[in-house]
Amino acid sequence: MILKTTTGFLSHLPITQSITNDKERIFFAILNGQITTRREAVKFLNIRSTTVSEHVTELLDNRLLTETISQHSGRGRPSMILVVNPNRLVTLVFQVISLSLHVFAINLVSNVIAHEQLEASPECDSQALASKISQLHKNILQKIPRTAEVSGCVFSLGGLFDRKTYHWIHASRWPRMNNLDIKSLFPPEYRVVLSRTLDDELMLHVLERRKSTLLLHWGYGVGVAFSTADNYINIGGHAFGEIGHWHIPGQNKPCQCGQVGCLETVTALWAIGPDVLAGKFKAHDDEENVAEILATHDLVNNATMQQAVSHMANAASNICRVFFPSRLIVSGPFVKNPQIWAAFCESFQQQNRFFGQSLPELSMSQMSRNSRIYGAALPVLEQALIELLTQ
């Protein structure tokens, strides 16, 4: 079994669509730091100087680029430096963190340029959450530059939702919320996208390395996302990979979904947190905070944790036998504890030597929250950018 560390790679916009013309080649070469002047564009991209001048003028007129005088040293005229206008396009990403709603404004160079949040108690119903989303949208617009164009809104969600109808159907944090119509909260011309948080992270892992990948999240909830090297499995529906609600024989604890004996009842943070962390556990605490607490806990002899590791290794093994991925990436607060991670890896390895199949490469996700937010923004940001470049 190969153990690797998966790290973030977002030093530039990882465009997923093919670059089709010279204007796009010039823009992305500047964005990615490959060229900074018109002369470099001619030499590096092997494009005629008149063509470069024409396209650069269009990009400047469209405010996708700015041109400034370089800091001059030596003889001769200073050169003009071409720079991407980072706030020409901004995408808004809405996410749930603990019991709060957040919105982040992401620009072309993957920077979070503004952030707003509002607390939302478990008693909030659809109307209350709709009001908070509208207020967040109003607040964030006041923080972004007036010259920025908002390319759209992305709701990177957990729970159950329907991409086609834009309905957020259910979230365990807010049991009184039902079938919230997110699209109706924005002007009709607004580009609104609903996506799964796990799918957003998975896309970045696959862009980083083109291999069939199974992403397993183990935290407040348990779920998976899967991609082949080229295509995403869950691209049209609203439900996929909810293995946290697989029934475990012999278990009868009630689950937040309304069923009994689900995998989450013996593995998820909401269910086992009190036994594992005792007084340090706070319901609905941010997973990143929980990861810091778990990282230093001695859990070798904790019976609840041992059972959870066993069940998670079984679940990971079973889902790998469905998809046979080249690699399995595990995310979430539990695996930040070295003892838990080592026990999971050992159990997974023991269960997956069969039929002469090679074991999938196993790694712990190191994607930061900012990277995951940018992963959510990327499809909408990219689409709006391509539309501008075709003008």
Secondary structure, DSSP 8 states (H G I E B T S, - for coil): --EEEE----SS----S---SHHHHHHHHHHTTS--SHHHHHHHHT--HHHHHHHHHHHHHTTSEEEEE----SSS---EEEEE-TTSEEEEEEEEETTEEEEEEEETTS-EEEEEEEE--TT--HHHHHHHHHHHHHHHHTTS-TT-EEEEEEEEE-SEEETTTTEEEE-TT-TT--SEESGGGS-TTS-EEEEEHHHHHHHHHHHHS-S-EEEEEESSSEEEEEE-SS-BS-SS-S----GGGSB-TT---B-TTS-BSBTHHHHSHHHHHHHHHGGG--TT--HHHHHHHHHT---TT-HHHHHHHHHHHHHHHHHHHHH--SEEEEESSGGGSHHHHHHHHHHHHHHT--TT----EEEEE---HHHHHHHHHHHHHHHHHHHHHT-
